[in-house]
Amino acid sequence: MSRYLNPYTDFGFKKLFGEEGSKDLLTDFLNQLLPAHRQIHRLYFKNTENLPDVSLERKAIFDIYCQNANGEQFIVEMQKAKLHFFKDRALFYSTFPIREQAKKGDWDFRLTPVYYVAILDFKYDETEEQERLLREVALKDQEGKLFCDKLHFRFLQMPLFTKQAHELTTHFDKWLYFLKNLSSFEHIPTILNEPLFQKAFDILEAANLNPEQLDTYQKSLHSYWEVNSAIDTARKDGLEKGLA
């Protein structure tokens, strides 16, 4: 087993970003995706299971659901496999933190911003000409002007990040390099040898897990492998049918 946990697994992702002791890591990562006037200074975790108030017996289960001191809400998810209607799913999930802002009694419909952040272990852009490592989406009018600043999406297509250590120029580059290559590291690379990432490496070092945590991680890792295997099989079968 690798020295460091795979952050693409459910266990690894939540160990890195979803615990009280690692909120500073999540805050730093999210701030790389936010404009200067939206920078986070304090985060609060919320219940990741969000029950709807409609007759449809559906619920949204988020990987990480948090709120800053200004009331702005963030859904952060790691998506391992390409899904049909992925964009629809992201839009659907974003409606839960919007609807829960409704107040009983008189309410003027004023909303605080909602951000849906998805780290994708796949490419969802259909053509190479459209591909973007980071796709930022907001509600805009036909002239491209911002219509409403209350709903934002950030989609990171990790397969499109190909920089090597000597090519990293920004703090955001370092985060992506860390996430993309963590499970293959045997030691902390010089470029990442700074307090914030040292803490992240320590949190995700397999040797620091107790037996129960290690068992949970191994199950999560096997699940990740199975998903990737199913994707590879489907891709191979599709190619063979196409050639036939």
C-alpha positions, 0 to 999 in steps of 0.5 A: 500500500502507498505511504499516503492515502488516495484523496480520490477515495471517499475516506481519503477525501473526507480525511483531508477536507472533512474533519474539524482539524483540517478545516484550515486545509479546506479553507485554503483550497476553497480560497484558491477558487474564490475571488478576492472579495469572497475569501473565507476566514472561518468555516463551519461544517453542516449536516452532509445529509440534506432532506428535502421539504417536498413530497418527493422522497429524495435526499442529497448526500454531499461529501462536504457541506459547509458555511462561512461566517457570512452565511455563504454555503459550499458543497464540495464533492469528489466525483470519481466517474463520469455520470449521465446528466452530471450537470443536471445533478450538480444543479439539483444538488445546489437547490438544497442549500438555496431552499433551506434559506427560506424563512418562516413568516415574512421573508424578502427572498434575499439569499446568500451565495451558494458555491458547488465545487466538484473535483472531477476524476474525469473529463466531461467536456465533449471536445478538446476545443472546449476543454478547461481545467477549471470551469467557472459557471455563474448566472449570466444574461445574453450579453455575458453580464452577471445576472445574479451572484447567488449561485456559482459552480466550480468544476475541476477536471483533474485529468487536464492537469499535467504540470510537473513539479518544476512547472508549478507557479502558483499556490493553486498549482501546488494544490492540484499537483498534491491532489493528482500525485499524492498516492504516488509520493514516497516522501514530501517533494521539495516544492510542497515542503511548507507547513500547510502541505506538511500538515496535509501529508501528515493527515494522509499518511497511512501509518498514522491510521488506527486499525479500524481507520485502515480497514475503512480506507482499504474498503474505500480504496477497493471501491475506487479501484472497482469504479475505475475497472468498470469504466475501463471495461465499458470504454474497451467494450464501446471501442470494440463495438465501434470498430466492429 
